Amino acid sequence: MKTKNVAKTISKAARGSLALAIVLTAGTTTNAHITYTGRDFGSYSGLTNGTFSITNQTCTGNYGWADAADGVPGDSHKGRAFRFHLDRQALVSLTVAANPAATGTSIGGLTPAYSIYSGLAAIAPFAASQTGLATSADHDFCSASLVWRAWWEQQNIGGQGDTNNLQTAGCWNALGDWKIGGDGDLPGDFSQLSSFTYKVSAASTVSGGSVTGGFALPAGDYTVFIGGNDISNKTNNTAASPYGIAAALSVTPPPALSIAQKVFVSWPSGTTTNWVLQSAPSLNAANWANVTNAPVTVDGTPGVLLDNQASQQFFRFSYAQ
């Protein structure tokens, strides 16, 4: 269990010696590297529907996501990183389920949970090394990551940054932003680290179950971290076992708007009620107002009938999560 009560904080003047101490001791720790090998859901234009499934992956233990969601960063090795790319804004749906047949050694019973972040971990070829060590993929226990973890403790829980007993188990924050580095990154220079900006998450509480979430996301590169949501597994005899994962991602374009006779704003039939019609007098308006006119159906097409004497307006759909 992570200890959250600490005796003192690190002064700014002490950070240099802290960084040196971490450099000297980091080599004795087992490293957990973040890669996306075999876990790329693909790239999507956002103009057409797309789906992709990955069913042959595992995560170590059934508690990693829960441990990283308790307010103190957890071990990224206890989750599994996936990725995807959007050229344009789109509605993304992700389902994650337990899959005992994922590999020849995987077991069932995963209580699935995931977080989606904007940003990617370091991908080869890596930037030139700023240290005496060769470059590497990102991991929780390199010198640069350990210094960031100590800084996070100081900023968030008053941690003393003890390099032999860090309050954090790793860099992974399941419900917030976080950073992580590799062996070639200079300790203390956080601009060199990979940054993950938290977007959304979804979690099941059922062993062997599944969880689905639908989210409107803008264009960009995304990382999905999948892990277990059973914190009691942390002390279970299967805490180091490979829990099987099945994950399916689907991408749907936002509904297209059309305007007929300048008085009827319509959208495709079957559009979910999560999409809210908004209007503004210009495309660059700071504030868009919800259109309160009651929807009607004209020739089988749903839409809103407007006063033909109204001033010029622009319309858009906003997704209400």
C-alpha positions as CSV (number, residue, x, y, z in Angstrom):
1,M,0.0,0.0,0.0
2,K,1.3,3.5,-0.8
3,T,2.2,5.6,2.2
4,K,0.8,9.1,1.8
5,N,1.9,10.7,5.2
6,V,5.3,12.2,4.9
7,A,7.7,14.1,7.1
8,K,9.0,16.9,4.9
9,T,9.2,18.3,1.4
10,I,12.2,18.8,-0.9
11,S,13.5,22.3,-1.1
12,K,14.3,23.7,-4.6
13,A,17.9,23.8,-3.6
14,A,17.9,20.1,-2.9
15,R,16.6,19.0,-6.3
16,G,20.1,18.8,-7.8
17,S,21.3,16.4,-5.2
18,L,18.1,14.4,-5.5
19,A,18.6,14.0,-9.2
20,L,22.2,12.8,-8.7
21,A,21.1,10.3,-6.0
22,I,18.4,8.9,-8.4
23,V,20.9,8.6,-11.2
24,L,23.2,6.6,-9.0
25,T,20.5,4.2,-7.7
26,A,18.1,3.8,-10.6
27,G,20.1,1.0,-12.3
28,T,19.2,-1.4,-9.5
29,T,15.4,-1.2,-10.4
30,T,13.6,-3.5,-12.8
31,N,12.5,-1.3,-15.8
32,A,9.0,-1.4,-17.3
33,H,9.1,0.1,-20.8
34,I,6.0,1.5,-22.7
35,T,5.6,0.4,-26.3
36,Y,2.7,0.0,-28.7
37,T,3.9,-3.2,-30.5
38,G,0.8,-5.1,-31.7
39,R,-1.5,-2.5,-30.0
40,D,-2.2,0.1,-32.6
41,F,-5.9,0.6,-33.3
42,G,-5.0,2.6,-36.5
43,S,-5.5,6.0,-38.0
44,Y,-8.9,7.4,-38.9
45,S,-9.9,10.3,-41.2
46,G,-13.0,11.1,-39.2
47,L,-15.0,11.2,-42.4
48,T,-16.1,7.5,-42.6
49,N,-16.9,4.8,-40.1
50,G,-14.0,2.6,-38.9
51,T,-13.5,-0.3,-36.5
52,F,-10.5,-2.3,-35.2
53,S,-10.3,-5.1,-32.6
54,I,-7.2,-6.4,-30.7
55,T,-7.8,-9.6,-28.8
56,N,-4.4,-11.0,-28.1
57,Q,-3.0,-8.8,-25.4
58,T,-2.7,-9.0,-21.6
59,C,-2.0,-6.8,-18.6
60,T,0.0,-7.8,-15.5
61,G,-2.3,-8.3,-12.6
62,N,-5.9,-7.1,-12.1
63,Y,-5.3,-4.0,-10.0
64,G,-3.1,-1.6,-12.1
65,W,-5.8,0.9,-13.2
66,A,-7.4,1.1,-9.7
67,D,-3.9,1.6,-8.1
68,A,-3.2,4.5,-10.6
69,A,-6.6,6.0,-9.9
70,D,-6.3,6.4,-6.2
71,G,-4.7,9.9,-6.3
72,V,-1.1,8.7,-6.3
73,P,0.5,7.6,-9.6
74,G,0.9,3.9,-10.1
75,D,3.2,1.5,-12.0
76,S,2.6,1.8,-15.8
77,H,3.8,-1.8,-16.1
78,K,0.5,-2.9,-14.5
79,G,-1.4,-1.5,-17.5
80,R,-1.1,-2.0,-21.2
81,A,-0.6,0.9,-23.7
82,F,-2.6,1.1,-27.0
83,R,-2.7,3.9,-29.5
84,F,-4.8,5.5,-32.3
85,H,-4.9,8.6,-34.4
86,L,-7.7,10.9,-35.6
87,D,-7.3,13.3,-38.6
88,R,-10.5,15.1,-37.5
89,Q,-13.0,15.3,-34.7
90,A,-15.0,12.1,-34.4
91,L,-17.1,10.0,-32.0
92,V,-14.9,7.2,-30.5
93,S,-16.3,4.2,-28.8
94,L,-14.1,1.8,-27.0
95,T,-15.1,-1.6,-25.5
96,V,-12.7,-3.5,-23.3
97,A,-13.5,-7.0,-22.0
98,A,-11.9,-9.9,-20.1
99,N,-10.5,-12.5,-22.5
100,P,-9.0,-15.6,-21.0
101,A,-8.0,-16.9,-24.4
102,A,-5.9,-13.9,-25.4
103,T,-2.6,-15.8,-25.2
104,G,-1.5,-19.3,-24.3
105,T,-0.8,-18.3,-20.8
106,S,-3.4,-15.6,-20.1
107,I,-6.1,-16.0,-17.5
108,G,-9.7,-14.7,-17.3
109,G,-11.3,-12.5,-14.6
110,L,-10.1,-9.1,-15.6
111,T,-12.1,-6.3,-14.1
112,P,-11.5,-4.0,-17.1
113,A,-10.9,-0.2,-16.9
114,Y,-9.2,2.3,-19.2
115,S,-8.1,5.9,-19.6
116,I,-7.6,7.8,-22.8
117,Y,-4.9,10.4,-23.1
118,S,-3.8,12.9,-25.7
119,G,-0.2,12.2,-26.5
120,L,2.1,9.3,-27.1
121,A,5.1,7.7,-25.4
122,A,8.5,7.9,-27.0
123,I,8.6,5.9,-30.2
124,A,11.8,4.8,-32.0
125,P,13.9,6.3,-33.4
126,F,14.4,8.1,-30.2
127,A,15.8,11.6,-29.8
128,A,19.6,11.8,-29.2
129,S,20.6,10.9,-25.6
130,Q,21.2,13.8,-23.2
131,T,22.9,11.5,-20.7
132,G,25.7,8.9,-20.6
133,L,23.1,6.2,-21.1
134,A,21.8,4.9,-24.4
135,T,18.3,6.1,-25.4
136,S,15.3,3.8,-24.5
137,A,11.6,3.6,-24.5
138,D,9.9,5.4,-21.6
139,H,9.7,3.6,-18.2
140,D,8.9,4.5,-14.6
141,F,12.3,3.8,-13.1
142,C,14.7,5.7,-15.3
143,S,16.5,8.7,-13.7
144,A,14.3,11.3,-15.5
145,S,11.1,9.6,-14.5
146,L,12.2,9.2,-10.8
147,V,13.0,13.0,-10.6
148,W,9.6,13.8,-12.1
149,R,7.9,11.4,-9.6
150,A,9.7,13.1,-6.7
151,W,8.6,16.5,-8.0
152,W,5.0,15.3,-8.4
153,E,5.1,14.2,-4.7
154,Q,6.3,17.5,-3.6
155,Q,3.7,19.4,-5.5
156,N,0.7,17.1,-4.7
157,I,1.2,15.2,-1.5
158,G,4.1,16.9,0.2
159,G,6.4,13.9,-0.4
160,Q,9.9,13.9,0.8
161,G,11.2,12.3,-2.4
162,D,13.0,9.4,-0.6
163,T,14.7,7.7,-3.6
164,N,14.6,4.3,-1.7
165,N,10.9,4.5,-0.9
166,L,9.0,6.8,-3.3
167,Q,5.4,7.4,-2.4
168,T,4.5,6.8,-6.1
169,A,4.7,3.3,-7.5
170,G,5.3,4.8,-11.0
171,C,4.3,7.6,-13.3
172,W,0.8,6.5,-14.4
173,N,-2.1,8.7,-13.4
174,A,-5.3,7.0,-14.4
175,L,-7.5,10.1,-13.8
176,G,-5.1,13.0,-14.6
177,D,-2.2,14.3,-16.6
178,W,1.3,12.7,-16.2
179,K,4.8,12.5,-17.7
180,I,7.4,9.8,-18.2
181,G,10.9,9.6,-19.7
182,G,13.5,7.2,-21.0
183,D,17.2,6.5,-20.2
184,G,18.4,9.2,-22.7
185,D,16.3,12.0,-21.1
186,L,18.1,14.5,-18.8
187,P,16.8,14.3,-15.2
188,G,15.0,17.5,-14.2
189,D,14.3,18.7,-17.7
190,F,10.6,17.9,-17.9
191,S,10.3,19.3,-21.4
192,Q,12.1,16.1,-22.6
193,L,9.5,13.8,-21.1
194,S,6.6,12.3,-22.9
195,S,3.4,14.0,-21.8
196,F,-0.1,12.4,-21.4
197,T,-3.1,14.7,-21.2
198,Y,-6.1,13.0,-19.6
199,K,-9.2,13.0,-21.7
200,V,-11.7,10.4,-20.5
201,S,-11.9,7.0,-18.7
202,A,-14.4,4.2,-18.1
203,A,-14.3,1.3,-15.6
204,S,-16.2,-1.9,-14.8
205,T,-16.6,-3.3,-11.3
206,V,-17.4,-6.8,-12.5
207,S,-14.7,-9.5,-12.6
208,G,-14.6,-11.0,-16.1
209,G,-16.9,-8.3,-17.4
210,S,-16.7,-5.5,-20.0
211,V,-16.9,-1.8,-20.2
212,T,-17.8,0.6,-23.0
213,G,-17.5,4.3,-23.4
214,G,-18.4,6.7,-26.2
215,F,-16.5,10.1,-26.4
216,A,-16.2,13.0,-28.9
217,L,-12.5,13.6,-29.4
218,P,-10.7,16.2,-31.5
219,A,-8.0,15.4,-34.0
220,G,-4.7,14.1,-32.6
221,D,-2.7,11.2,-31.4
222,Y,-4.1,9.2,-28.5
223,T,-2.8,6.6,-25.9
224,V,-5.2,4.2,-24.2
225,F,-4.0,2.6,-21.0
226,I,-5.9,-0.5,-20.0
227,G,-5.7,-2.3,-16.7
228,G,-7.6,-4.0,-13.9
229,N,-10.0,-2.2,-11.5
230,D,-9.8,-4.7,-8.6
231,I,-7.4,-3.2,-6.0
232,S,-7.8,-6.3,-3.8
233,N,-5.8,-8.2,-6.4
234,K,-2.7,-6.3,-5.3
235,T,-2.1,-8.8,-2.6
236,N,-3.6,-11.8,-4.4
237,N,-1.5,-14.7,-5.7
238,T,-2.5,-13.7,-9.3
239,A,-1.2,-10.2,-8.9
240,A,1.6,-11.0,-11.3
241,S,-0.4,-13.1,-13.7
242,P,-1.2,-12.1,-17.3
243,Y,-4.9,-11.2,-17.5
244,G,-6.3,-11.5,-21.0
245,I,-7.7,-8.4,-22.8
246,A,-10.1,-8.0,-25.8
247,A,-10.5,-4.4,-27.0
248,A,-12.5,-3.0,-29.9
249,L,-12.4,0.6,-31.0
250,S,-14.9,2.2,-33.4
251,V,-14.9,5.6,-35.0
252,T,-17.9,7.5,-36.3
253,P,-18.0,10.9,-38.0
254,P,-20.0,13.7,-36.4
255,P,-23.5,14.0,-37.9
256,A,-23.5,16.3,-40.9
257,L,-25.8,19.2,-40.9
258,S,-27.8,20.5,-44.0
259,I,-29.9,23.6,-44.4
260,A,-32.9,23.7,-46.8
261,Q,-34.8,26.8,-47.9
262,K,-32.9,28.7,-45.2
263,V,-35.6,27.7,-42.6
264,F,-35.0,24.0,-42.0
265,V,-31.9,22.7,-40.3
266,S,-31.8,18.9,-40.5
267,W,-29.7,16.0,-39.5
268,P,-29.6,12.2,-40.3
269,S,-32.3,10.1,-38.8
270,G,-31.2,7.9,-36.0
271,T,-28.8,10.5,-34.6
272,T,-28.5,10.0,-30.8
273,T,-29.9,12.6,-28.4
274,N,-26.3,13.3,-27.1
275,W,-25.9,15.7,-30.0
276,V,-27.2,19.2,-29.2
277,L,-27.9,21.7,-32.0
278,Q,-26.3,25.1,-31.4
279,S,-26.3,28.4,-33.3
280,A,-24.3,31.6,-33.3
281,P,-24.2,34.8,-35.5
282,S,-20.7,34.0,-36.8
283,L,-18.3,31.1,-37.1
284,N,-15.8,32.7,-34.7
285,A,-18.4,33.5,-32.0
286,A,-17.1,33.0,-28.5
287,N,-20.5,31.6,-27.3
288,W,-22.8,29.2,-29.1
289,A,-26.4,29.0,-27.8
290,N,-28.5,25.8,-27.8
291,V,-31.4,25.9,-30.3
292,T,-34.5,25.4,-28.2
293,N,-37.0,24.9,-31.1
294,A,-38.8,21.6,-30.8
295,P,-37.5,19.1,-33.4
296,V,-39.9,18.2,-36.3
297,T,-39.7,15.6,-39.1
298,V,-40.0,16.7,-42.7
299,D,-40.2,14.0,-45.4
300,G,-38.7,11.5,-42.9
301,T,-35.8,13.8,-42.0
302,P,-35.6,15.2,-38.5
303,G,-34.6,18.8,-38.0
304,V,-35.6,22.2,-36.6
305,L,-37.9,24.6,-38.4
306,L,-36.8,28.2,-38.1
307,D,-38.4,31.6,-38.6
308,N,-37.6,32.6,-42.2
309,Q,-37.3,36.3,-41.0
310,A,-34.5,35.4,-38.6
311,S,-31.0,37.0,-39.0
312,Q,-28.1,35.1,-40.5
313,Q,-27.0,32.2,-38.2
314,F,-24.4,29.5,-38.3
315,F,-25.2,26.0,-36.8
316,R,-23.2,23.2,-35.3
317,F,-23.6,20.0,-33.3
318,S,-22.1,19.7,-29.8
319,Y,-21.7,16.3,-28.2
320,A,-23.0,16.2,-24.6
321,Q,-21.2,13.5,-22.7
